[in-house]
Amino acid sequence: MGRPPTKPLRLKDGFYIEVRNKGSKSGIKIHRESEEKMMRAAKDFHKSKDVIILGEAKNGKLLTEKKPYVPQD
């Protein structure tokens, strides 16, 4: 066993969503290259998970605010 990493993670350029189990406080970030692919992934995960759209990341920083995913049906 080693020690845990201390360096903060740097986000790749692209679009991110956060996927959580329903009612959970923590989740995982999922990266997609385009906004269209990100929205498709959010739609797929929305059926069984809570999805939060984190938005676009450039130079390791998120450019937009977090917002919950609402289907456009």
DRENDO-1510 file (C-alpha; in Angstrom, 1 decimal, always signed):
<recs>
REC; n; res; u; v; w
REC; 1; MET; +0.0; +0.0; +0.0 .
REC; 2; GLY; +1.3; +3.4; -0.8 .
REC; 3; ARG; +0.3; +6.9; +0.3 .
REC; 4; PRO; -2.6; +8.6; -1.4 .
REC; 5; PRO; -1.9; +11.2; -4.2 .
REC; 6; THR; -1.6; +14.8; -3.1 .
REC; 7; LYS; -1.4; +16.5; -6.4 .
REC; 8; PRO; -4.9; +17.8; -7.5 .
REC; 9; LEU; -6.2; +16.3; -10.7 .
REC; 10; ARG; -6.2; +18.4; -13.9 .
REC; 11; LEU; -9.3; +18.3; -16.1 .
REC; 12; LYS; -8.8; +17.5; -19.8 .
REC; 13; ASP; -10.3; +20.0; -22.3 .
REC; 14; GLY; -13.8; +18.9; -23.1 .
REC; 15; PHE; -17.2; +18.5; -21.5 .
REC; 16; TYR; -18.0; +16.9; -18.2 .
REC; 17; ILE; -21.0; +15.4; -16.4 .
REC; 18; GLU; -21.1; +14.0; -12.8 .
REC; 19; VAL; -23.1; +10.8; -12.3 .
REC; 20; ARG; -24.3; +9.8; -8.8 .
REC; 21; ASN; -26.5; +7.1; -7.4 .
REC; 22; LYS; -29.9; +8.5; -6.5 .
REC; 23; GLY; -29.6; +10.2; -3.1 .
REC; 24; SER; -25.8; +10.1; -2.9 .
REC; 25; LYS; -23.6; +13.1; -2.2 .
REC; 26; SER; -20.6; +12.0; -4.3 .
REC; 27; GLY; -20.2; +10.7; -7.8 .
REC; 28; ILE; -17.8; +10.2; -10.7 .
REC; 29; LYS; -17.0; +12.7; -13.4 .
REC; 30; ILE; -17.4; +11.5; -17.0 .
REC; 31; HIS; -15.5; +13.3; -19.9 .
REC; 32; ARG; -16.7; +13.6; -23.5 .
REC; 33; GLU; -15.1; +15.4; -26.4 .
REC; 34; SER; -18.2; +17.3; -27.6 .
REC; 35; GLU; -21.3; +18.8; -26.1 .
REC; 36; GLU; -23.5; +16.5; -28.2 .
REC; 37; LYS; -21.8; +13.3; -26.9 .
REC; 38; MET; -22.0; +14.7; -23.3 .
REC; 39; MET; -25.8; +15.3; -23.7 .
REC; 40; ARG; -26.2; +11.7; -25.1 .
REC; 41; ALA; -24.4; +10.2; -22.1 .
REC; 42; ALA; -26.4; +12.3; -19.7 .
REC; 43; LYS; -29.6; +11.1; -21.3 .
REC; 44; ASP; -28.5; +7.5; -21.0 .
REC; 45; PHE; -27.5; +7.8; -17.3 .
REC; 46; HIS; -30.5; +9.8; -16.4 .
REC; 47; LYS; -32.8; +6.7; -16.4 .
REC; 48; SER; -31.1; +5.2; -13.3 .
REC; 49; LYS; -28.8; +7.8; -11.8 .
REC; 50; ASP; -28.7; +11.5; -10.8 .
REC; 51; VAL; -26.9; +13.5; -13.5 .
REC; 52; ILE; -25.3; +16.9; -13.0 .
REC; 53; ILE; -23.9; +18.8; -16.0 .
REC; 54; LEU; -20.6; +20.3; -15.0 .
REC; 55; GLY; -20.1; +21.9; -18.5 .
REC; 56; GLU; -17.0; +22.7; -20.5 .
REC; 57; ALA; -13.4; +22.6; -19.2 .
REC; 58; LYS; -10.5; +24.4; -20.7 .
REC; 59; ASN; -6.9; +24.6; -19.4 .
REC; 60; GLY; -7.9; +22.5; -16.4 .
REC; 61; LYS; -10.8; +24.8; -15.2 .
REC; 62; LEU; -14.5; +24.5; -15.6 .
REC; 63; LEU; -16.0; +27.4; -17.5 .
REC; 64; THR; -19.7; +27.0; -16.5 .
REC; 65; GLU; -21.7; +26.5; -13.4 .
REC; 66; LYS; -23.1; +23.1; -12.3 .
REC; 67; LYS; -26.7; +22.4; -13.1 .
REC; 68; PRO; -28.9; +19.3; -12.9 .
REC; 69; TYR; -29.8; +17.5; -16.1 .
REC; 70; VAL; -33.4; +18.0; -17.2 .
REC; 71; PRO; -34.5; +15.9; -20.2 .
REC; 72; GLN; -35.8; +17.8; -23.2 .
REC; 73; ASP; -38.7; +15.3; -24.0 .
</recs>
